[in-house]
């Protein structure tokens, strides 16, 4: 089934939603990133595989949304 790309407006001021993917399964993280990057108004700012890496990225970079796997190698829940 083919879907046409959305033409959704970015956030006010033309800024795109910044997404951080936190997923230790490399294939799944890659697929998520690929799908999200096709959506207008979304910018994936990174993909990390542990909670520690996520915390470091969140301290360094502005993020609007975190897609978080709740079962990570270094922390869960």
KOLKOLVO-316808 format. One line per field, with one value per atom (N, C-alpha, C): residue in three letters; atom name; x, y, z. Coordinates in nm, 4 decimals, m for minus. Layout:
<atoms>
r	ALA / ...
a	CA / ...
px	X / ...
py	Y / ...
pz	Z / ...
</atoms>
This chain:
<atoms>
r	UNK / UNK / UNK / UNK / UNK / UNK / UNK / UNK / UNK / UNK / UNK / UNK / UNK / UNK / UNK / UNK / UNK / UNK / UNK / UNK / UNK / UNK / UNK / UNK / UNK / UNK / UNK / UNK / UNK / UNK / UNK / UNK / UNK / UNK / UNK / UNK / UNK / UNK / UNK / UNK / UNK / UNK / UNK / UNK / UNK / UNK / UNK / UNK / UNK / UNK / UNK / UNK / UNK / UNK / UNK / UNK / UNK / UNK / UNK / UNK / UNK / UNK / UNK / UNK / UNK / UNK / UNK / UNK / UNK / UNK / UNK / UNK / UNK / UNK / UNK / UNK / UNK / UNK / UNK / UNK / UNK / UNK / UNK / UNK / UNK / UNK / UNK / UNK / UNK / UNK / UNK / UNK / UNK / UNK / UNK / UNK / UNK / UNK / UNK / UNK / UNK / UNK / UNK / UNK / UNK / UNK / UNK / UNK / UNK / UNK / UNK / UNK / UNK / UNK / UNK / UNK / UNK / UNK / UNK / UNK / UNK / UNK / UNK / UNK / UNK / UNK / UNK / UNK / UNK / UNK / UNK / UNK / UNK / UNK / UNK / UNK / UNK / UNK / UNK / UNK / UNK / UNK / UNK / UNK / UNK / UNK / UNK / UNK / UNK / UNK / UNK / UNK / UNK / UNK / UNK / UNK / UNK / UNK / UNK / UNK / UNK / UNK / UNK / UNK / UNK / UNK / UNK / UNK / UNK / UNK / UNK / UNK / UNK / UNK / UNK / UNK / UNK / UNK / UNK / UNK / UNK / UNK / UNK / UNK / UNK / UNK / UNK / UNK / UNK / UNK / UNK / UNK / UNK / UNK / UNK / UNK / UNK / UNK / UNK / UNK / UNK / UNK / UNK / UNK / UNK / UNK / UNK / UNK / UNK / UNK / UNK / UNK / UNK / UNK / UNK / UNK / UNK / UNK / UNK / UNK / UNK / UNK / UNK / UNK / UNK / UNK / UNK / UNK / UNK / UNK / UNK
a	N / CA / C / N / CA / C / N / CA / C / N / CA / C / N / CA / C / N / CA / C / N / CA / C / N / CA / C / N / CA / C / N / CA / C / N / CA / C / N / CA / C / N / CA / C / N / CA / C / N / CA / C / N / CA / C / N / CA / C / N / CA / C / N / CA / C / N / CA / C / N / CA / C / N / CA / C / N / CA / C / N / CA / C / N / CA / C / N / CA / C / N / CA / C / N / CA / C / N / CA / C / N / CA / C / N / CA / C / N / CA / C / N / CA / C / N / CA / C / N / CA / C / N / CA / C / N / CA / C / N / CA / C / N / CA / C / N / CA / C / N / CA / C / N / CA / C / N / CA / C / N / CA / C / N / CA / C / N / CA / C / N / CA / C / N / CA / C / N / CA / C / N / CA / C / N / CA / C / N / CA / C / N / CA / C / N / CA / C / N / CA / C / N / CA / C / N / CA / C / N / CA / C / N / CA / C / N / CA / C / N / CA / C / N / CA / C / N / CA / C / N / CA / C / N / CA / C / N / CA / C / N / CA / C / N / CA / C / N / CA / C / N / CA / C / N / CA / C / N / CA / C / N / CA / C / N / CA / C / N / CA / C / N / CA / C / N / CA / C
px	0.0840 / 0.0000 / 0.0882 / 0.0678 / 0.1475 / 0.0744 / 0.1470 / 0.0884 / 0.1636 / 0.0902 / 0.1532 / 0.2143 / 0.3275 / 0.3868 / 0.2923 / 0.2957 / 0.2134 / 0.2707 / 0.1838 / 0.2276 / 0.2028 / 0.2163 / 0.1898 / 0.2847 / 0.2349 / 0.3119 / 0.4105 / 0.5340 / 0.6249 / 0.5726 / 0.6397 / 0.6003 / 0.6025 / 0.5348 / 0.5319 / 0.6724 / 0.6822 / 0.8111 / 0.8888 / 0.8297 / 0.8952 / 0.9921 / 1.0024 / 1.0955 / 1.0397 / 1.1276 / 1.0852 / 1.0937 / 1.0129 / 1.0143 / 1.1425 / 1.2201 / 1.3476 / 1.3240 / 1.3583 / 1.3303 / 1.4614 / 1.4699 / 1.5805 / 1.5255 / 1.5872 / 1.5464 / 1.6396 / 1.5818 / 1.6596 / 1.6143 / 1.6954 / 1.6582 / 1.7854 / 1.7980 / 1.9194 / 1.9173 / 1.8035 / 1.7947 / 1.8261 / 1.9440 / 1.9949 / 1.9015 / 1.8521 / 1.7643 / 1.6358 / 1.5748 / 1.4516 / 1.4765 / 1.5859 / 1.6200 / 1.6401 / 1.7062 / 1.7309 / 1.6011 / 1.5099 / 1.3800 / 1.3007 / 1.2995 / 1.2288 / 1.2840 / 1.4170 / 1.4810 / 1.4441 / 1.4504 / 1.4193 / 1.2762 / 1.1835 / 1.0427 / 1.0234 / 1.0794 / 1.0608 / 1.1225 / 1.2356 / 1.3033 / 1.2273 / 1.1295 / 1.0478 / 0.9312 / 0.9099 / 0.7957 / 0.8327 / 0.7563 / 0.7844 / 0.7608 / 0.8400 / 0.8224 / 0.8932 / 0.9665 / 1.0380 / 1.1850 / 1.2708 / 1.4148 / 1.4667 / 1.5235 / 1.5826 / 1.7206 / 1.7399 / 1.8671 / 1.9666 / 1.9216 / 2.0142 / 1.9449 / 2.0264 / 1.9821 / 2.0871 / 2.0452 / 2.1373 / 2.0806 / 2.1681 / 2.1255 / 2.1216 / 2.1582 / 2.1541 / 2.0953 / 2.0518 / 1.9989 / 2.1086 / 2.2299 / 2.3416 / 2.3696 / 2.3688 / 2.3900 / 2.2772 / 2.1547 / 2.0401 / 2.0536 / 2.0913 / 2.1071 / 2.2134 / 2.3227 / 2.4284 / 2.3783 / 2.3057 / 2.2533 / 2.1515 / 2.0673 / 1.9665 / 2.0311 / 2.1447 / 2.2156 / 2.2814 / 2.3202 / 2.3939 / 2.3066 / 2.1903 / 2.1135 / 1.9667 / 1.9049 / 1.7628 / 1.6822 / 1.5914 / 1.5067 / 1.3637 / 1.2716 / 1.1295 / 1.0599 / 1.1004 / 1.0355 / 1.1423 / 1.1224 / 1.2101 / 1.1263 / 1.1695 / 1.1086 / 1.1955 / 1.1421 / 1.2223 / 1.1808 / 1.2775 / 1.2600 / 1.2695 / 1.1741 / 1.1740 / 1.2585 / 1.3123 / 1.3988 / 1.5352 / 1.6200 / 1.7524 / 1.8560 / 1.9751 / 2.0772 / 2.1202 / 2.1209 / 2.1702 / 2.0611 / 1.9361 / 1.8263 / 1.6940 / 1.5944 / 1.4617 / 1.3544 / 1.2347 / 1.1227 / 1.1189
py	m0.1180 / 0.0000 / 0.1240 / 0.2104 / 0.3317 / 0.4496 / 0.5260 / 0.6467 / 0.7672 / 0.8704 / 0.9953 / 1.0608 / 1.1295 / 1.1986 / 1.3045 / 1.3190 / 1.4222 / 1.5596 / 1.6573 / 1.7956 / 1.8750 / 1.8092 / 1.8744 / 1.9908 / 2.0921 / 2.2093 / 2.1752 / 2.2239 / 2.2086 / 2.2880 / 2.2763 / 2.3546 / 2.5026 / 2.5835 / 2.7280 / 2.7827 / 2.8740 / 2.9319 / 2.8477 / 2.7393 / 2.6556 / 2.5551 / 2.5477 / 2.4541 / 2.3136 / 2.2176 / 2.0786 / 2.0168 / 1.9157 / 1.8418 / 1.7593 / 1.7754 / 1.7046 / 1.5771 / 1.4624 / 1.3307 / 1.2581 / 1.1998 / 1.1122 / 0.9710 / 0.8766 / 0.7363 / 0.6645 / 0.5984 / 0.5207 / 0.3759 / 0.2971 / 0.1593 / 0.0775 / m0.0336 / m0.1152 / m0.2155 / m0.2408 / m0.3297 / m0.2469 / m0.2669 / m0.1822 / m0.1806 / m0.2952 / m0.3012 / m0.2221 / m0.2392 / m0.1683 / m0.0178 / 0.0229 / 0.1653 / 0.2246 / 0.1501 / 0.1949 / 0.2122 / 0.1168 / 0.1257 / 0.2452 / 0.2659 / 0.3817 / 0.5118 / 0.5217 / 0.6426 / 0.6664 / 0.5615 / 0.5730 / 0.6216 / 0.5668 / 0.6068 / 0.7516 / 0.7861 / 0.9216 / 1.0276 / 0.9970 / 1.0959 / 1.1261 / 1.0445 / 1.0732 / 1.1664 / 1.1930 / 1.2741 / 1.4218 / 1.5065 / 1.6495 / 1.6975 / 1.7909 / 1.8470 / 1.7687 / 1.6621 / 1.5808 / 1.5746 / 1.5916 / 1.5762 / 1.4819 / 1.3691 / 1.2752 / 1.3297 / 1.3619 / 1.4203 / 1.3151 / 1.1911 / 1.0853 / 0.9545 / 0.8496 / 0.7159 / 0.6588 / 0.6193 / 0.5622 / 0.4313 / 0.3476 / 0.2147 / 0.1897 / 0.2904 / 0.2716 / 0.3950 / 0.3754 / 0.4874 / 0.5901 / 0.5436 / 0.6350 / 0.7241 / 0.6640 / 0.7426 / 0.8435 / 0.8020 / 0.8920 / 1.0106 / 0.9843 / 1.0936 / 1.1925 / 1.1426 / 1.2304 / 1.3153 / 1.2542 / 1.3285 / 1.4329 / 1.3975 / 1.4923 / 1.6125 / 1.5928 / 1.7025 / 1.7940 / 1.7377 / 1.8126 / 1.8783 / 1.8229 / 1.8624 / 1.8837 / 1.9816 / 2.0042 / 1.8958 / 1.8352 / 1.7271 / 1.7571 / 1.7375 / 1.7574 / 1.6271 / 1.5167 / 1.3875 / 1.2793 / 1.1880 / 1.0722 / 0.9475 / 0.8671 / 0.7357 / 0.6384 / 0.5831 / 0.5109 / 0.3653 / 0.2777 / 0.1352 / 0.1209 / 0.0573 / 0.0458 / m0.0691 / m0.1516 / m0.2624 / m0.2437 / m0.1632 / m0.1353 / m0.2167 / m0.2361 / m0.3188 / m0.2645 / m0.1318 / m0.0740 / m0.0234 / m0.0294 / 0.0182 / m0.0239 / m0.0439 / m0.0769 / m0.0036 / 0.0003 / 0.0648 / 0.2048
pz	0.0000 / 0.0000 / 0.0000 / m0.0946 / m0.1079 / m0.0467 / 0.0343 / 0.0918 / 0.0399 / 0.0079 / m0.0322 / 0.0909 / 0.0755 / 0.1899 / 0.2453 / 0.3752 / 0.4388 / 0.4099 / 0.4170 / 0.3988 / 0.5263 / 0.6396 / 0.7678 / 0.7896 / 0.8525 / 0.8873 / 0.9981 / 0.9906 / 1.1045 / 1.2238 / 1.3348 / 1.4529 / 1.4193 / 1.4996 / 1.4742 / 1.4502 / 1.3567 / 1.3231 / 1.2240 / 1.1744 / 1.0760 / 1.1336 / 1.2658 / 1.3288 / 1.3235 / 1.2953 / 1.2912 / 1.4307 / 1.4558 / 1.5819 / 1.5863 / 1.6934 / 1.7087 / 1.7884 / 1.7280 / 1.7859 / 1.8152 / 1.9348 / 1.9714 / 1.9841 / 1.9149 / 1.9210 / 2.0177 / 2.1187 / 2.2159 / 2.2027 / 2.1329 / 2.0992 / 2.0807 / 2.1529 / 2.1441 / 2.0287 / 1.9700 / 1.8536 / 1.7288 / 1.6738 / 1.5663 / 1.4452 / 1.4045 / 1.2881 / 1.3122 / 1.4282 / 1.4594 / 1.4664 / 1.5300 / 1.5400 / 1.4006 / 1.3145 / 1.1782 / 1.1008 / 1.1162 / 1.0475 / 1.0979 / 1.2303 / 1.2867 / 1.2294 / 1.2297 / 1.1787 / 1.0319 / 0.9523 / 0.8104 / 0.7889 / 0.8633 / 0.8501 / 0.8940 / 1.0085 / 1.0608 / 0.9712 / 0.9115 / 0.8276 / 0.6987 / 0.6637 / 0.5453 / 0.5772 / 0.7052 / 0.7459 / 0.7536 / 0.6863 / 0.6957 / 0.8385 / 0.8794 / 1.0129 / 1.1218 / 1.0863 / 1.1854 / 1.1481 / 1.2498 / 1.2307 / 1.3384 / 1.2993 / 1.3950 / 1.4308 / 1.5593 / 1.6025 / 1.6474 / 1.6623 / 1.6978 / 1.7284 / 1.7251 / 1.7616 / 1.8546 / 1.9748 / 2.0730 / 2.1247 / 2.1866 / 2.2281 / 2.3767 / 2.4584 / 2.6038 / 2.6715 / 2.7955 / 2.8732 / 2.9003 / 2.9269 / 2.9544 / 2.8330 / 2.7140 / 2.5922 / 2.5730 / 2.6037 / 2.5901 / 2.6843 / 2.8080 / 2.9042 / 2.8578 / 2.8036 / 2.7544 / 2.6378 / 2.5452 / 2.4303 / 2.4738 / 2.5712 / 2.6177 / 2.6853 / 2.7506 / 2.8153 / 2.7121 / 2.5970 / 2.4955 / 2.3901 / 2.3655 / 2.2477 / 2.2828 / 2.2175 / 2.2360 / 2.1681 / 2.2421 / 2.1909 / 2.2314 / 2.1392 / 2.1681 / 2.2057 / 2.1394 / 2.1598 / 2.1723 / 2.2688 / 2.2826 / 2.2572 / 2.1591 / 2.1377 / 2.2140 / 2.3230 / 2.4198 / 2.4332 / 2.4129 / 2.4420 / 2.5950 / 2.6558 / 2.8020 / 2.8543 / 2.7660 / 2.8068 / 2.7423 / 2.8052 / 2.7547 / 2.8310 / 2.7742 / 2.8409 / 2.9766 / 2.9934 / 3.1178 / 3.2120 / 3.1681 / 3.2526 / 3.1911 / 3.2724 / 3.2188 / 3.2977 / 3.2364 / 3.3030 / 3.2717
</atoms>
